[in-house]
């Protein structure tokens, strides 16, 4: 099993992008609206919610993986769905890791608007949906940053996908788990090849994120 | 004379609460009417509830009962003390006010251009609104408010942080826009001089209560209490007892040998407070203007280039008067100089002190 298997690398990369992309779409779809609501509204229990989001942003992925596996286990709460060692299971675990990041960063972006911002827009006498549109437009850079940060988080994460997916060849093997495996097998060529791809993607994301933050500063 | 007034917005028994416990603040406005084409300036010390009143009138305060506010069919809009700029061009910022209102694109463009022109910011149309100066941002906010064709315009400190030139220019543009659109305006400010340029009416808030309202000159000349007097710039205040009455003039004894004459109708022995606006306190230079009331010593002279505010010590009180800078007395006087004070009895405001 020595040598650089390019077909294998591209297969693993595509699967990684699919798993992370799906998790990202789901977590953004849920997280961005929640983040906007948390940032713009005051309600009972908000502080508790926000602090659990903040805690979730720093939660170790491997623990999230452990919790997922316990839920997915045959005798677990979601055991009937057969999610253990499947891509769907991995997507769910990644979603749970990405969600607090998306909510937290969106929330911070909305919160950075002036306290009076919403009142001021209300005095324009435009409809609710238009006000929401203006709000999203105003914090669009923050939302994009939230999504990119979440993607970076789940792309480079290894604990949860390892525990939940199990690194099954052709099914649940992704970049990070594959790197771990090849390293342990002593196949540094493959490990480095995969690592290059992973680092390339994260660099791309980091570059995008920096560009967004820079443009945000001079806006 | 002003044209017949048409009430556009009226508040009755308007109450609004904020905070709790020690921070509890209550706004209480028995009645307030805003009329088309008229500017009502809301004065009052810091924390009196001026901005809260504006927000209540704009419908932004939740605790205000619906029935206490009768609003017009047209928009009621509020320009905040620190206007928010949306990210995007000045043009976009103004067009945001027309979102979803079913106005055809051509018509929108025409309205936006008119609003930009009204406040002299056509040249900034494509500029990023986040890069505007304070004065430009204020003009943008006003243009955005006027593009709504509001029935009522509420302005919170519209001249705050502008230099003298910027204030003058904006005052003129605003005056013109109000006259052309017949909008009813309520304006909060702490800058009395600026307020007086635009005000048709004055309303004074003290600790959340609308204490007095009326035509500009009436409130300026006849404030209903000493507290209101201070808010409307009546700086020379004293209390005393009515002594003799001669030829329709009541002489109020402030201290032994210090009397102020007034035309108000009092009985000897009444306890009263007296107020004289600084512009009505005269330095007697022997031209026989008004009635002499005593000698004072110049304590300090502060000039802003146009007016000189002279602080005068009369016994242990400080009175102030305004002089035109760079001329006559303002040039000759020095701190420490003795002067004689005089007033016209009809310009002295006095009110009986009601014993609680």
Contacts between the chains, C-beta under 8 A, distances in Angstrom:
chain1	res1	chain2	res2	distance
A	114	B	82	7.5
A	114	B	84	5.8
A	116	B	80	5.8
A	116	B	82	7.4
A	116	B	84	6.7
A	117	B	84	5.3
A	119	B	55	7.4
A	119	B	60	5.4
A	119	B	78	8.0
A	119	B	80	7.6
A	120	B	78	7.9
A	120	B	80	5.5
A	120	B	83	7.0
A	120	B	84	4.4
A	121	B	84	7.5
A	121	B	96	7.9
A	122	B	60	6.6
A	123	B	58	5.9
A	123	B	60	7.4
A	123	B	77	4.8
A	123	B	78	4.5
A	123	B	79	7.8
A	123	B	80	7.9
A	123	B	145	7.9
A	124	B	77	7.1
A	124	B	96	6.4
A	124	B	97	4.5
A	124	B	99	7.8
A	124	B	144	7.2
A	124	B	148	6.9
A	125	B	75	4.7
A	125	B	77	6.6
A	125	B	97	7.5
A	125	B	148	6.2
A	126	B	96	7.3
A	126	B	97	7.0
A	126	B	99	4.7
A	126	B	100	5.6
A	126	B	101	7.1
A	127	B	99	7.6
A	127	B	100	4.8
A	129	B	100	7.4
A	130	B	99	4.3
A	130	B	100	4.6
A	133	B	99	7.7
A	134	B	86	6.5
A	134	B	96	6.2
A	134	B	99	7.5
A	137	B	86	7.6
A	137	B	87	7.4
A	138	B	86	6.3
A	138	B	87	6.0
A	219	B	87	5.6
A	219	B	128	7.4
A	219	B	130	5.4
